[in-house]
Amino acid sequence: MALPNKEKYEQKKIDNLIQYLRLYYDKGQPIDYEILVDGFKAVRRTNDPDMFTMFENFVTADTRSIEVLLFTGSSNNNEKRIFYFGDQPKEGLSGLDVKNIVDEEVQRKLREKEYETLKDDNKKLQQHIADLESEVEELEKQNARLEMKQSPLNSFLGDIGSSLVESFVKRNPKLMAAFPGGEALAGLLQSNNDEQAEEQLPESEVSFKPKSNPSSTIREEDQAAIQFVNQLKSQFTKDEFERVLHILQTLADDKSKIDLIMNHVNIKQQA
C-alpha cells in the first residue's frame, strides 16, 4: 500500500483538488473520492465534484486532519492525501491505516493460498494425464502384438474362415504342396505358431534367438496369403466359392463335423 501524501491544510490546495476532479468529470472520466474528517466519513464515496465541499460542515477548531481518498476506477485501491491543521502530527498509524493494512495482508494471504491450491491441482492433473498417456501407449503396444500374431488370411476370409483354412493347411501339408504357394504358406503359419509358443514360455527360460524383422515377415505372409487365396479362388466359380465359405461357416458353428469332412477327404485321397 502506498504511503499517504501528508501536507499542511491550505485552501488553495483544496481548490486545486476540486478543479482536478471537475476537469475529469466534465471529460466523462469521473474519479471516485471520499473525504474523512478526523476519521469520520464526512463525504461518502462519490464522483460528483459538487459534493466535495460538504466536508466543511464537519470541520471545527479542534479538527486535526482531513483525508481525501482518490480511488482507482471502481476498485478500492486509492491514493490518500492528508491535510493536517496546525503542527504536523507525529508519525504513527491511525485506526483506519491499521485496518487497511490488515485487510490488504488478509487478501494477500488468500491469493497465496488460492495460488498454491491451483498449483497443486495442476500438478495432480498433469500426473493424471501422464498416467493416461502411459496406458494408451501400453494399449497400442498390445494391439501391435495382437496384429503381429494375427493370421495373414484374416483380411481375406475373416476370423472364422481364416481359422478353419489355417487348421486345414496345418493338418494337410502334403496336400497343400500341390497348390502353388501352399507349401510356403504352411511353413509361414507353422513359423507363427513356433514364435507364439516361444512367447508363452515361463520367464525363467531365457532364449538368445536373434529377433526376426517383423516388417519383413509380414510382407512374406501377406504375399503367401494373397497367392494362396487367389489360387483357392481360381479353383471355384464365384457361386462355388461363396458356397465354400458357407461350408466353412457351418463347420465353425458345429466343429464336430470337421473330422467327418476330413475323414471323407482322406478316403477320397486314398481311393
Phi, psi and omega in degrees: 000132181292144178290142180292151178270113183255133178205158182288143183293127172220137183298326180298321179294321178295317180298319179297322180292319177297317180298321179298313181294320181293323180300312180289329178295317180291334179277001180081016179234064185297150181245126177288144178212166179212143183234129178242136176249110185052042177087351180268133181284093180285323177233111180288164187308127181200171174235015180271112182298333182292341181272355186301314187286359179297337181297335182299336180292345184248004180272129179234181180293339180266359182297132182263322183201159175236130180248127177246121179255119178256112186276153177263109181059222181263004180279177177267359176295135185211160173254124184257130176238124183248126177248118183252153178259146179072215181287152180296129180296154178295150180295135180178174181254127174280171178301322181291319179300315180299317180297317180296319180295316180297315180299317180295321179293321178297315179297322179296316179297320179296319178296319178297318180295318179296320179296315180297322178295316179296320180296320179293317178298320180295321179296317178296321180295319178297321178294321178297319178296318179297320178296317180296319179296322178295320179296317179297317180298318180294320178296321178296321178295317179298318179297321179295320178295321178295319179295325178295325181279348185291143179295141179292350180274349185302317185293343181259318186246355183083174184298312184291311182298317181294324179297317181291315180296319180299318178298318179296317181298315183292326184276348182227061182297326180292319178295323182292335181296341180283343181261139176299126180085348183293318181295319179295319180295318179299319179296319180293319179296320177294322177297320178299316181296320179298319180294320180294323179295322178296322181292334184270358178297151178302154183296337183289340179269113184260128179251137179252023180291130181300146178288138174275163180277109184303318184295324180291317180297319181297319181293321178295318179297315180299317181296316180295319180296315180298316181296318182294313182295319178298319178296318179296317180295327183292342181279351185226157168284172180300317181294319181294319181295322176296324178290324176299315178297324177296320177297317178300320178295321178297317178295326178294324179287327181225088185291347178294342182275352182296313180298324179299315180294317181296319177298321179295319179294318180296321178299317180298322181291323182283338182291000000 
